Amino acid sequence: MTAPQPEPFDDDREFSAQVLPGGARFAAPASLTLLEAALLDGVALPSSCRNGTCRACMSRLHAGSVRYRIAWPGLSPDEKDDGFILPCVACPTSDVTIEPAGPA
């Protein structure tokens, strides 16, 4: 059995992202990860490795949807079921609202 492959990221759509609890907003192009888009717009999100392994950026996805740049990001199935994402490897597929689980 082979792992699912991530979708290509040549998408030119742009969405909006909101960060709770403060409500900061930033433009979130589908071709960028949420972390990349936030940093480009001056919005601080917690991060470290930027490759989906350290989990420093782990956030709850309150609204919207994402796709991943890697086949299996460093989240357990239970964490995924509970709505957690890793913004360092997650690209938006709609407008999103996220809440970082750790300090920015």
Buried (B, 14 or more C-beta within 10 A) or exposed (E): EEEEEBEEEEBEEBBBBBBBEEEBBBEBBBBBBBBBBBBEEEBEBBBEBBEBBBBBBBBBBEEBEBBBBBEEBBBEEEBEEEEBBBBBBBBBBEBBBBBBBEEE
